Amino acid sequence: MSRPAPPDWPRPPSCLTCDQLELPPQNARVTVAGLVLIRQRPGTAKGVIFVTLEDETGICNVIVWRRVYETFRRAVIAGRALRVTGRIQRGGGVTHLIAERIEDISPMLDELIRPQPCRGAAQPANGRP
C-alpha cells in the first residue's frame, strides 16, 4: 500500500507567507512570521487577543487565547516581529491562525540594518584595502 503524497505547504518551523494561507486545509498546523501591525484586546473578547501580522505578501489574522497568551506573554506584548505556529481556521470568508506557539523574532530586524560586506569584492593579498 502506498503512502499518500505529503501536503505541498511548508511544515513548522518553515513559514508560509500570508498569501499562502489559503493552501492548507482547515485545522492544518502551519507557521507564519511577520511584523506586528496591530494588537487588540477588546473588553468583550473574554481575554482573547487579536494580532495582525504583515509580511511581504499580505496580512495574517492571529487569535491568541488566554492560555497561550499567559505562556507567551512577553512575545505578545513586546514583539515587533513574531513567528506564530498554530491551526488554520476559516469561516465567513476569513482565514485566521489560532496561535499555539509564539516566538519573538524582533532581533532579526536588527540584522536588516547591520552593514554587510560586499559580495564578490576582491580583497588584496595582504588583507589591506
C-alpha positions as CSV (number, residue, x, y, z in Angstrom):
1,M,0.0,0.0,0.0
2,S,1.5,3.4,-1.0
3,R,1.6,6.4,1.3
4,P,-0.4,9.5,0.3
5,A,1.7,12.3,-1.1
6,P,2.8,14.8,1.6
7,P,1.0,18.1,1.6
8,D,2.6,20.8,-0.6
9,W,2.8,23.5,2.1
10,P,5.7,24.1,4.4
11,R,5.5,22.5,7.9
12,P,6.8,24.2,11.0
13,P,9.4,25.6,11.6
14,S,9.3,26.6,7.9
15,C,7.0,29.5,7.4
16,L,4.2,30.1,5.0
17,T,3.8,33.6,3.5
18,C,0.5,35.3,4.2
19,D,-0.7,34.8,0.7
20,Q,-0.3,31.0,1.0
21,L,-2.7,30.7,3.9
22,E,-5.5,29.6,1.6
23,L,-3.5,26.5,0.6
24,P,-3.5,24.3,3.7
25,P,-6.8,22.6,4.7
26,Q,-8.9,23.6,7.7
27,N,-7.2,22.9,11.0
28,A,-3.7,22.3,9.4
29,R,-0.8,23.2,11.6
30,V,1.3,26.0,10.0
31,T,3.8,28.7,10.9
32,V,3.8,32.3,9.7
33,A,6.1,35.2,10.5
34,G,5.7,38.9,10.2
35,L,5.8,42.4,11.6
36,V,3.2,43.2,14.2
37,L,0.8,45.8,12.9
38,I,-2.0,45.7,15.5
39,R,-2.6,44.1,18.9
40,Q,-6.2,44.3,20.0
41,R,-7.7,43.1,23.3
42,P,-11.4,44.1,23.3
43,G,-13.1,44.1,26.7
44,T,-15.8,41.9,25.3
45,A,-13.4,39.2,24.0
46,K,-13.0,37.5,27.4
47,G,-9.2,37.5,27.4
48,V,-8.7,36.8,23.7
49,I,-6.1,38.9,21.9
50,F,-6.1,39.6,18.2
51,V,-2.8,40.2,16.5
52,T,-2.4,41.2,12.9
53,L,0.9,40.3,11.3
54,E,2.3,41.6,7.9
55,D,4.9,40.0,5.7
56,E,5.9,41.0,2.1
57,T,2.8,39.3,0.7
58,G,0.0,40.5,2.9
59,I,-1.5,40.2,6.4
60,C,-2.4,37.4,8.7
61,N,-5.0,37.5,11.5
62,V,-3.9,35.6,14.6
63,I,-6.1,34.7,17.5
64,V,-4.4,34.3,20.8
65,W,-6.4,32.5,23.5
66,R,-5.8,33.4,27.2
67,R,-3.9,30.2,28.0
68,V,-1.5,30.8,25.1
69,Y,-1.1,34.5,26.0
70,E,-0.1,33.6,29.5
71,T,2.6,31.2,28.2
72,F,4.0,33.7,25.6
73,R,3.0,36.9,27.2
74,R,6.4,38.7,26.7
75,A,6.5,38.0,23.0
76,V,2.8,39.0,22.5
77,I,3.3,42.3,24.4
78,A,6.7,43.4,23.3
79,G,7.4,41.6,20.0
80,R,7.8,43.9,16.9
81,A,8.1,40.8,14.7
82,L,6.7,37.4,15.6
83,R,6.8,33.8,14.4
84,V,3.5,32.1,15.2
85,T,2.6,28.4,14.9
86,G,-1.0,27.4,15.1
87,R,-4.0,25.9,13.4
88,I,-5.8,27.3,10.3
89,Q,-9.4,28.3,11.0
90,R,-11.7,29.5,8.2
91,G,-15.2,31.0,8.5
92,G,-17.2,33.6,6.7
93,G,-14.6,34.1,4.0
94,V,-11.9,34.9,6.6
95,T,-8.8,32.9,7.5
96,H,-7.4,33.1,11.0
97,L,-4.4,31.4,12.7
98,I,-5.3,30.1,16.1
99,A,-1.9,30.5,18.0
100,E,-0.3,27.6,19.8
101,R,3.3,28.9,20.0
102,I,4.5,32.4,19.6
103,E,8.2,33.4,19.3
104,D,9.6,37.0,19.3
105,I,11.9,37.3,16.3
106,S,12.4,41.0,16.7
107,P,16.2,40.6,17.0
108,M,16.2,39.5,13.3
109,L,15.1,43.1,12.4
110,D,18.4,44.4,13.7
111,E,20.1,42.2,11.0
112,L,18.5,44.4,8.3
113,I,20.4,47.5,9.3
114,R,23.8,45.8,10.1
115,P,26.3,46.6,7.3
116,Q,27.1,43.6,5.2
117,P,30.3,43.0,3.4
118,C,30.1,43.4,-0.4
119,R,29.9,40.0,-2.0
120,G,32.4,39.4,-4.8
121,A,34.6,42.3,-3.8
122,A,38.2,41.4,-4.3
123,Q,40.5,41.7,-1.2
124,P,44.2,42.4,-1.7
125,A,46.5,39.5,-0.9
126,N,48.0,41.4,2.1
127,G,44.4,41.9,3.6
128,R,44.6,45.7,3.4
129,P,42.3,47.8,1.2
